[in-house]
Amino acid sequence: MSGWFDLGDVAVVPVVETPRLLIDPEEFFPERPGVPSGWAAEEPWYEPGQGRLVFAMQAFLVVTPDERILVDACVGDGKRRARPEFDRLDSGWWQRFTATGLAADDVSTVVLSHLHVDHVGWATRWSDGRWTPAFAKARHVLTAPEYEYWRSAAGAAAMTRTGDYLADSIEPVADAGLLDLTPPDAELGPHVRLCPAPGHTPGNTAVLVTGSRARLLLTGDILHHPLQLMEPDVSTRYCVDPGLSARTRRRTLEWLADTGTAMLPAHFAAPSAGRVTPHGSGFAFAPAADLHRPGRYVPSGGPHAGQGSDD
């Protein structure tokens, strides 16, 4: 694991499924032809030998004095997917989750920032011949516009490129009565709230985590790669509304720069978290070294504390 982030009385722990997924820039950013340049085209963000962008697939465990909240759920193992890199994975993610010292039943809330295939997979696991909720004691938070879109004809058409992941990853949660459709600005507790972030998908959200010494915005898919810091108007092939996605991204980055709040995107390579400052028509990025704790997170000294381990 790449370490964790210390906000004082709150810990944010990346649970990495795939640390380096290599993707052709033209697949992801078809409206921006050519090879990326500048710092976003360097390691760890870019693999120059193969001409590929580097993405991470990860979820985040937020441990507060009161709750254990899982934000997003990666691709999931053993599921049939159209994309070869996602098809029937055997990633070891579940073992990395339990290595935090927490069990599935310790998770009180699962936040689904949006319903793309790489954010929902571990909501279910295969058991007794069917897909069942992996976090059976947790409410699963999702916005109503997001759920409604992916159950519509337009959402079903968009899923043809991946396979019907709602059927194996979301509907079993809904059938179990665990799906909680909330407003896009819902307060999930004293330390965690949703922030509306439409554009990438209709009901997309970010998650603001507030600890006693720092705040951290889990940006989800507001942006996918540092290229979009240098060029915030560039949206991905997979954005439902590219123009709105760009406006949401710029507004979010401006707020982060104005407030000094650190961000933790879902797909940035480790250590992932950093702070942004205006730079030209875009933004520069500096790792949030003050928040980063190397080693493995292990609970200690109570339900919310943690410490690093080299194990």
N, C-alpha and C positions, 0 to 999 in steps of 0.2 A: 504494500500500500504506500501511497505517497505522503502520508502524514494526515494531519487534521488541523482544524482552525479553531482557535481559542478566543471566544468573545467575552470571557470572564466567567459568568455563571451559566453560560451556554456553550456547547461544543457543536461544531458542524464537521461531520466525518464523511469524506467521500468514500463510497463503496463502488470500486471500479469494476466494470465488466470487461471492457476492452480498452487498454491504455493507448493503443495506436492503431486506428483504423485509417487506411490510406485511401483517399478518394481523388479522382481526377477533377481538377478545378473547373473544367468546362462542364462536367456533369452537374456540379453543385451551383455554379454561378455562370449559367450560359449567356447571360447578358453582359458579362464582363470577360471578353475573350483575351487570350494571352496569358503569359506566365506572371504570377504575382511578383511584386518587387518590394524592396524595403525590408524592415525588420519582421514583417509578417511572413516573409518568404525565407525565413531562417529557422533552424532548429530552436525549440522543439515543435514549431508550428508547421514546418514544411520539410518534406523529404526530397532534397534536390536531386539525388541519384535516380529517383523514379518520377520526378516531376509531379508529386502528389501532395495534397493537403493532408495534414495530420489532425485527426479528430479523436477524442476520447469518448467512450460510452460509460456513464457513471450516474449513480443515484447519490443522494445525500441524506445522511442520518442526522437529524437535529435533536440533540439531547438537552432538554431544559430542566429546571428544578421540578417541573410538574409533568412533563410529557416526553415521549420519544416519538418523533415524527419522521416518517420517511418521505422524502420529496422525490417523486418520479421513480420509475421501476425498470428502466433499461429495456433490453430486447427479450430477455428470458431464455432459458434453456429448453431444448427439446421441442421447439415449436416450428411448424412448417411455414417457411417464409419464401417469398419469391426472390429476394436478394440473397445471393449465395453466402455472403458474409454473415447473414442473420439466420440462415436455415439450420435448424436443429443444433443449436449451439450446445457446447459443453464447456462453459466458461469458468466454472468454479466460483461464480458470484455468490451463491448461497453460503459457501464456506467462508468467504470473506466477510459476508454480513455477520455470521455467527461468531467470527473471530473478534468482533467488537465486544463480546461478552454479553450481548443481548440476544434474546430469543424472539421468535416471531410474535409470540403473545405479549411481549413487552411493548410492541409498537401500538400506540394509541390512535394514530392518524396516518393515513397515506394520502399525500397530496399528488394529484395528477395534474401537472401544469397544463397539459393538453393531450389529445388522444392521437399521437403519432406512434408508430410501431415501436420505436426505440425508447419510449417513455412509459410503457404499460406492461411489459412482459412478465415481470416478477410479481404482478398483482395476483397471479395464479400459479399453482404447481400441479403436476399430474399426481393424482391420488385415487386409488380404487377405480381405475379405468376412466377417469374423467378429470377435467380441469376444475380445481376447487380453489377458493381464496387462500392465498399464502399467509395472509395476515388476518386471521379469522376473528380477531377481537378488535380490529381497527375500523373506524369509519373512513371511507375513501372519498375524499373531497374533490369535486369537479364542478365547473360552472355549467349551468343549464344550457347556454348557447353552444358550448362545445359538444355536449352530449347530443343535443338535437341536430347539430350539423352532421355529425358522423353517422347518425341514424337516418339521414335524409338521402334522397337519390344522388345528390351531389357528393356527399361524403362516401357513399357506397362506391360511386364511380372512381373517386380518388383512391380508394383502398385496393382497386384492382392491381395496382403496381406492387403491392406488398403481400396480399392475402388478407383474409378477413380476421384481423386480430381482435376486433370487438367480440367475436364469437368465443374465442378461447381465453381472452384476458380481461374483458370488461363485463360481459353479460353474466358470467358466473358470480361476479361480485354483486351485480344488481339483483340477481335472483336470490342471493343470500341476504338481501336487505341491508347491505353494507355501503351502498352508494348514496352519498349525501350531496345533492346539487345545491351549491351555495352561490351567493353573489360574488362577483369577481374582485371585490374589495373586502371580503369577509375577514373578521378577526378570528384567528384560530386559538387564541390564548394570549396571555400577557407578553409573550415573546415573539409571536409569529403571526403575520397577516399576509393575505393575498394582495397583489397589486395588478390591476387590469393591464393587459399587454396585447391587445388585439392586433391582428394583421397576419402573423405567421399562420394562425388558425383563428376562427371567429371568437372563441372563448379563451384564448391563451392567457396565462397569468405568469407573473413572477412571484417570488416569495421573499418578503423582507423579514430577516431574523435580527432581533435586537437583544444583545446581552448587556451586562453591567459595564463593559468597557468598550464595546464596539458594535457596529451594525454591519450586516453583510446581506447583499441582495443576491439571491439565487435567481439569475436572469433566465434560466431555462433556455428556450430557443428564440429569445429576442435577438440574439446573435449567435452564430455558430463558430466563427473563426476570427482570429485577429484581423484578417483582411477587412472585416466590416467595421473595425475601429478606424482604420486608415481611410476607408471609404464607406461611411455609414449609409449612403443611399443605395448600396448594392444589396439586394435581397436574393434569396435562394430560389431555385427551381420549385421548391416544395412549399413556398409561401402561398397561402390561399389568396391573399390580397397584398401583392408586393409593395404597392405604394403606401398603404397603411402600415405595413410592417416596417418600412423605412422611417416613417414619421414616428412610430412608437420607439424605434431603436434610437433615433437622434434625441428625442425628448428624454429617454431614460439615461442616455450617456451624458447629456447636459446636466441632469439632476445629480448624477453620480459625481461629476466633476465639481459642481457647485457645492455639494455637501461634504465631499471627501469620503463618502461611503464606499467601502470596498464591494466589488462584485465577484461572483463565482459562477461563470457560465457552465452549462451542462457539458459542453463538448470541447472546452479548451484542454490541451494537454497539461499534465501535472507540472507545477503545483496549482495551476488553474486560477486561483484567486489573485486579484490585483486591484489597483486604483487607476482611474483614468484622468487625464488632463487634456484640455484643448490643445490641438497641434494642427496648424494650417486649417484645412477644411474638415479635418477629422479629429482623431484623438490619439494620444500616446498612452502607453500601458506600462505600469511598474508593478512587479509582484508585491503582494501584501505580506512581506516577510515578518512584520511585527505580529501578525496573527497566526502564522504558520508554525505548527509544531511537528517536527519530524518523528518518524517511527509510527508504531501501531497504537491506535487509541484503545485504551482499556478503562472501564469505569473504576473509580476509586473514591473512597471517602464519602459515599452517599450516592443518591440516585442520579445526580447531574454532573458530578465531577469526572475528570478524566486525566490521564497522563500519557506521555509517550513511552513507547517501549521499542527496543531494538529487535525484539523477537520477530 
